[in-house]
């Protein structure tokens, strides 16, 4: 698992709870039959798959199995007071084991019947039909740190789930998938609820034909799900698609926030109702950025309980025959509907529209502080829309190439301090910047805090969970849990070089923040080597669910660009005099001074190496 680059602090949301340690650990090595080993798993057991290749070949049925298929895989023995999970995992500290299928028609991990308290993690899955599929009734499952690619019929698939609850799909990397990357819920089922889909990276979701290819799809009536901090680049169908919950309430709406979506050939985000869409950055989509309209999979024709706020949508002018639209809304028959603080930019006046609203608009719909550039349809007579400036006057970098694009408002942008505070979310796309700054919220996904974007550089291959610890000492890691935590007597974390090395966890000072849920680890000295990746896990005495985080140090990188350049001087200059443990305090003195310039100079030209 890797962490997205963030400023000031690293925040990881974990599933809290005690870890069942009463079961048996089974070790698998190349040549073993994984499915035979999987059949014995029961309450609290762990199947550890060590690094290497595990094959399935239709032409050689005697080859030991690299597939796992199982019915009724259930943890949480009601006879024990603790939660005991069944875990299928690659060996932590080793390269992901590769499950490879030479053939067609079989899913690589296929779990049917009733699935309860099951984790699948730290694997690479190549080929087959679907990479990971659940079918039946699913409760309390986690799929994380799984690399799926060249799977012709889907990535992480819950299309056969008739009912599901408490699903975590986190920090997975999916690419060259021939159908939906993540398909959540089934047609005619009861839906999936309380799913957390976060920090996943998806691209090239059309490799096996144009018939399918969503990034993340939530089927009706799935509800109370959160889709956040994902990167979706290159889909045939919508990057993120939701149909609605049918519940007609805010409390169970699906939340889609802080996602980066680009090069979707249908819509960046498409929804009908019961959805909160906020702080997303959408660009270079040849068709539609955000699309709201009736979908046949939702039995209700109404659009209701829909909130679209503080999104930045930049329509490319590179697709002249597609008729691209920033915001497209049709037949708004229900309520409430709130459209506020969004930026819709469509620079081609000949081939695109910033906004296209058609059909009936409810009289009580709220439109506030939306800005646009380009052609518009259907906003005549509606308050809450203002024209902005040409894109080069609004944004830091309008080159829409991932790795270069930066839709952070530049000085003089019409988006700064132009929003509606009543509609604004509490933070922005960078997550740790509170709204509003300077008394009035900004329009779009970013809340401006200085001349340079303090957050992650949107890029195609990067995990949103890549994190940098760029200081030479006093490095700070914050891990936020959903429930109160208690520090163990010794070290809370194990910190080990990915390639092996000493456990550095004892060389950090640990404390719990006033909220009771945030662990703060402060490096006691210059123990983390520059340009080196580390693996962070909880120690056995720290009573939380197991997790893994990859960390890389890059000293002098004040602007989180994954390289040290003269641009980092500007970030230091903007924060001079502040007492902080943020990344701009490069020498770890807890105060930003001119001495931090020396760190930039000393490490100028450094780059973050590739993730191991």
N, C-alpha and C positions, 0 to 999 in steps of 0.2 A: 504494500500500500504506500502511496506517496501523497504528500500534502501540497495543495496549491500554494503558490508564492503569495504571501500576504505581508502587509506592513504591520509594524508595532508589536503584534503578538500572533502566535499560532494558536488557533482555536479548533479543536477537534471535538465533535459531538459523538459520544460513545453510548452504547447501550449499557446501562449500569446493572449491577447485580452480581451475585456471587457466581463463581465458575465451578461447575461440577467436576470434582477431581477423583470421584470414587470409581470410575470405570477403568477399562483396560485399554492400553495403548498398543495398537498393532502397527508394525513397521513393514512397508512395502518397498521392494526394490525392483529395478528393471528385470523383466522376466517373470514376475509374479502376476497372477490373475487377480486384478483388482476387484472384479465382480464377486469372485468366490470369497475374498476377504471382506467385502462389504456386507455379505449376507449374514455375518455373525454379529454385526454391530447392534448394540442395545444401549440402554440408559447409561449416559456418561462416557461412552466409549469414543476413542479417537483413532482414525485411520491416518497414519502419517505416511505420505507418499514421498519417497526420497528422490532427489534429482536424477534425471535421465529420461529416456524415451520409453513409452508404453504404447504398444501398437495394437490396432485392430485392422485386419485385412480380410476382406470377403474372399479373396483367392486362397487364403490359408486359414481354414477354420480351426486348426490346431494351435494357432499362435495364441499365447496367453493373452488374456483380455485386457485391453486398455480402456474398456468401457465400464461404467457403473450403472446398473439399473436395479431398482429395488421397489417393493411395495411396502407401504405402512412402516416408514422409518420414523420412529417416535422416541424422543427423549422425554424429560420431565416426568420421571416416575412419581406417581402420586403417593407412593409409599415412603418417600424421603422428603425431608423438609426443604432441601436445597434444590435449585434448578440444575438439572443435569442435562447438558447438551450432548448431542452426537455431532462429532466434528470430522469432516473429511478435508484434509489439509496437506499442502506441500510442506516439506520440512522447513521450518523457519531458520533463516540463516543460510539456506542453500538456494540455488537457482530454482525457479518454478519447474516442477516435473512436467514433461510434455506428453499429453494424451493425444495420440495421432491416429486418425482413421483413414485407411485407404479403401474407400468404397462409398456407398450412398445408402440413404434410407434409415440409418440408425442414429439416434441421439446419443451423445457421448456420456452425459450424466442424465439419467432418466429416472425420476422418482415419482411414483404414482400412489394412489390410495390416499391415506392420511399421513401427512408430514407435519411433525411438531418438534420444535426446539432442535433444529438442524442447521449446522454451519458448513458452507463450502467455501474454501479460501486458498489463495496462493497456488494457483494452477495455471498452466497454459493448455488450451484446448484447440486442436487444429483439425478441421475437416468434420466429417460426419454429416448429419442432418442439422439438428440444433445442438448448440454447445451444452447448455444446461436447461433442462425442462422439468417443471413440476406439473402434476396433473392430479386433480381431485380436491381435497380439502387441505389447506395449507395454513398453519399458524406458527408464528415465531420462527422465522428462518432468516439466515444471513448469507448473502453471497458477496464476497469482497476479495479484492486483489486477484481477480481472475482475468487472464489475458485470452480473449477469444478471437479467432480469425479464420477466414476461409471456411465459414460454416454456411452452407447454401440456403438453409431454411430457417435460420434464426439464431440469435445470441442467447440471452437469458430470457426464457420464455415461460410465462404463466398463463398461456392462452387456454389451457385445459383446466384451469383452477375454477371450480364452481363457487367457492367461497374461500376467502383468505383474510388474515389479519396479522398485523405486526410483522411486516416484511422489510428487511434492510438490504438494499443493493448499493454497495458503496465501493468506490475506488477501483472500478473495473475498467479495462481497456479493451474495446471492441472495434474491429475494423475488417473491411472486406467481408461483410455479412450480406447474404443474399435475400434477406427479408428483414422483419423488424429486429432491431437490436434488443429492445426490451418491450415485451408484449405483456401487459398486466391486466388480467381478468379475461373472461370469456363471453361471447355472445350468448345471451339468455341466462347467464349465471347471476349470482348475487353480488359479484364484484369483490374487489380487494380493498381493504380499509387500513388506515394507519401504516401505510408504506412510506419509507424514507429512501428516496433515490437520489444519491448525492455523490459529487466528486468523481463521476464517471466520464470517460473520454470515448467518443465514437466518431469514426469517419469512414468514408467509402462504403456506404450502406446501399450498394446497388450492383455489386460485382457480378451477380449471377442473373441479371435481367431486370427489366424495369417494372415488373408487375407489383412488387412490394418494396418496402424500404423506408419505414418510419425509424426515427431515432428512439423515442420513448412514447408508447401508446398506452393510455389508461382507458379501458373499456367502461361503458355505462353498465351498472350504476356505481362504479368504484368511487369511494369518497374518503375524505379526511387524509389524503395523501400529500406528501411534500416532495416536489421535484426541484432540487436546488444545486447550484454550483457545478453544473455539468457543462461539458463542451461537446457540441454536436456539429460536425462539419461534413457535408456531402451526403444528402439523402435524396431519394426519389420522391417520397411522400413527406409529410410534415416532419420537422425536426422534433417537435413535441406535440402530441395530439391528445386532447381530452374531449369527452363527449358530454359530460354532465353527471350529476349524482341523482337527480330526481327528488332531492330532499327539500329544496326550496328554503335554504337557510345558509347563513354565512358560516356557522360553526362547523359544518362538515364539508365545506368547499375544498376543492383541490387547490393547492398552492404551488405556483410555478414561479420561481424567483432566482435571480442572480445566475442565469444560464447564459452562455455564449453560444449563438447559433449562426452558422453561415453556410452558404452554398446549398441551401435546401431548394430543390426544384419544384416544390409545391407551396408550402408555407413554412416560415420559421416556427411559429406557434399557431396552432388552430384549436379553437374551442367553441363550445356552444353556450354552456351555462354552468353555474355554480363553480366558478373558478376565480382565483385571485392571481393576476399576472403582473408581476412587479420587478423592477430593477434588472430586466433582461437586456442584453446587447445583441442585436440582430443585424446582420449586414451581408451584402453580396448574395442575396436570395433573388433568383431571376423571376419569381412569380409574385409571392406576397410575403410581407414581413410578419404581420399579425392578421389572422383571418378569423372572423366571428360569423358563423352562420349555422343554419339548421343542418343536422346530420341524421341520416336515416337510422343509424344505430341507436339514437336517443328517441324513445317513443313520444316525447313531448316536443311540440314545435316551438316552444317558447325559449327565448333567451332571457335568463333571469339570474339574479345574484352573481353578476359579472362585474369584476373590478379590474381595470387595466390602468396601472399608474406607474409613472417614472420609468418607462422603457425608452431606449434609444434604438431607433430603426433607421438604417441607412440603406436605401435601395440602390443597387448598382446600376450604372448606365451602360454596362458591357453587353447586355442581352437585349438588343434593340427590337427583337420580334416577339418578346414574351409579354409585353404589357404589364410590367411589374408595378406593384402597389405597396406602399408602406403599411397602411391600415385599411383593410377591407371589411365592411360590416354590412350584412343584409338582413332584412326582416327582423328588426329589434322589437319583438312583440311583448316582452314581459318587463319586469322590474324587480329589484332595483338594478340600475346600470350606472357605473361610475367610470368615466374616462377622463383622466387628469394627469397633468405634469409629464406628458409624453413628448418626445421629439421624433418627428417623422420627416426624413429628408429624402427627396427624390430629385437629383440634380438634372436629369434629362427631361427637358420640357417637351420633347417630341415623343418619347416612348414610355413615360412612366407617370404615375400619380403618387403624391404623398398620402392622400386620404381619399377614399371612395366609400361613402355611406349611401346606401340605397334602401328603399322600402320604408315602412313605418318606423318612426322613432317615438318611443314613449314620452309623454309630456313631462314626466318626472325624472327622466334621465339627466344625470349630472355630467356636464362637460366643463372642465376648468383648467386653465393654464396649459393648454396643449399648443405646441409650436410646430410649425411645418415650413418646408421649403419645396416649391414645385407646384404642379397642378393639383387641384382639389375638386371633388364632386360631393355634393350633398350636405355641405356645412353652411350653406347660405341660410341666414336667419338663426343660426345656433351661436350662442355665446360660448366663450371658452376656447377660442382658436385664434392664434396670432401668427403672423408671417415672420419668419426669421431671416437670417442673412445667408449668402452663398456659403457652401460647406467649408471652404478654406478659411473663412472668417470665424467659423464656429468651433472647429475641432482641431485637436493637436496634430493628427496625421490622417488624411483621408485616403491614403493608399490602403485599399481594402485587403491586401495580402496578409494572411495570418502571419504573425511575427513582426509585422510593421504597423498594422492598423492601430489607431489610438483615437477613439471617439470621446475622449475626455475633453470637456470644454476648455478652450484657450482663453487668454485674457481678451476681454471685449466681447465675448460670446453673449448673445441675447438670452441664453439659457440660464445664466448665473443670476441667482436671487430673483427669479421670475416665476417660481412655482406657487402652488396653493398648499400652505402648511396643513390644512385640515385633511387633505387627501394623501399626503406624503407618508411613506413607510418610515420606520424608525432608523433605518440605515440605508446604505447604497450598494451598488454592485460590488464594491470592494469589501463589503461586509462590516468592516470595523470603523467606518466613518459614519458618525451619527448625523441624522438630519433633525433640524436644519443647522447649517453653519451660518454665521452672520445674521441670524434672526429670520431669514426667509429661505425656504427650500429651493434648490436648483431644479430645473426641468431636465428630464432624462435620467439615465441609469446612474450617473455619477454625481456625487456631491463634492464640489470643488473645495480643496483645502490648501492649495498652493499652485504654483506655476506648473509643476510636473505631476503626472498621474502617479500616485503613491502605490498603486496596486499592481496586479498581475498583468503581464504582457500577454494578450490573447494570442495563442499560437495553436497550430494544428496538432503537432505530435506531443505537446506537453501535457502531463497530467495536471489537473487543477489542484491536486494535492501535493505537488512538488513544493517543498518549502526551503527557504534559505535561512541560515543563521549567519549573517554577514559580519558580525563583530569579532574582534580578535580576543575579547574576553567578556565576562558578564553576559554571556548569551542567555536569552530568556525564551523558554518554551511554556506556553499555556495550553493546557488540555482541559476542555470544558465538558462536564458530564451532566446528564439530565437529572441526576439525583445527588444528594449530599454524599461526600466522600470523606474517608478518614485516612490520615497518613499512617503508613506502617512504621514500626520502630526504626528501621534502617532506610535504605534507598527505596524510593517508589518506582524508579525506572531502571531498566537495563539499557545501556547505550553502548553498542558494539559496532566497530567498523564492519561494513558489509563484507569485505574480503576476509574478515577475521581479525581478532585482536583482543585487547584487554576490555573488560567490562568497565565502562566509565561512569556507570550510574551513580556510584558512591561519591563522585567528585562534583555533584550538584547539590545546592541547598534547596530544600523543598518546603513549600508552604501552601496553605489553602487560602484563596482569596475570600474577601468578606461574603461573597454570595454562597459560600459553602460548597460549591460545585466545581470550582476552577482550581486545578493544580498548577502551581507556578514552580518551575524548575529553573534556577539561576546557576549558571556555570561558575564554579568556584575558582577557576583560573583558566589559562589558555590551554585547555585540554583537547579541544576539537581542532583537528588539523585543517588547514585551508584546502579547499577544493577536494574534500573527501566526503564520501557518503557514509552515513551511519544508519543502523537499524535500532529503533526504539521500541521496547515492549515493557509491559508492567512486570515488576518482580512478583514471584509467587506469593509474597506476603501482602501485596497490595490487592485488596479484595474487590477487584473489578473484573469485568469480562475481558478476556484476552484480546489484544489488538496489536497491530504492527504499523509503524510509521517509518518511512525512509526520510532522512534528513541530509542536506548537503550544506557545508559551509562555503561561503564565498566572501572573503573579507574585502571591504571597500565598496561593495555593491549597495549603495544607498537608495537607488531607484528601482531595485528588484528587476533589473533587465536581464539577469543571468550573465552579465559581463560587467567588468569595471572599466568605465570610460570617464572622460572629462565631464560628462553630463552629471555624474554623481556629485561633483562639487556644488552644483546648483541646489541639490536637495539639502546638503549640509548647510549651505548659506541661508536657505529659507527657514531653518530651525535653530539658528545660532542663539545661544543663551538659554534654551529650554533645558529643563531638568527632566530627563526621560530615560527609559530603557528601550526606546524604540530603535529601529534599525539605523537611523541617522546618527546615533551615538556610536560611531564606528570603533572607538578605542575603549569602550566599556567603562568610561569614567562616570556614567550616569548624568552627564551634562554634555550638550552639543557645543563644542568650542572650535576655534580655528585649528586646534591640534588634530581634529578629525580629518582635516584636509590631508594631513601627512599619510593617513591610512590609504586614502584614495590614490595618492601619488605612489606609495610603496607597492600597491598591488594593481596598478593600472595595466590593463590588457588581460587580466585574468578572466576566465570563463568557467561556467559550471560544466563539469564533465557529464556525459550521458548517464542516465540512471542505470545502475547495474542490472 
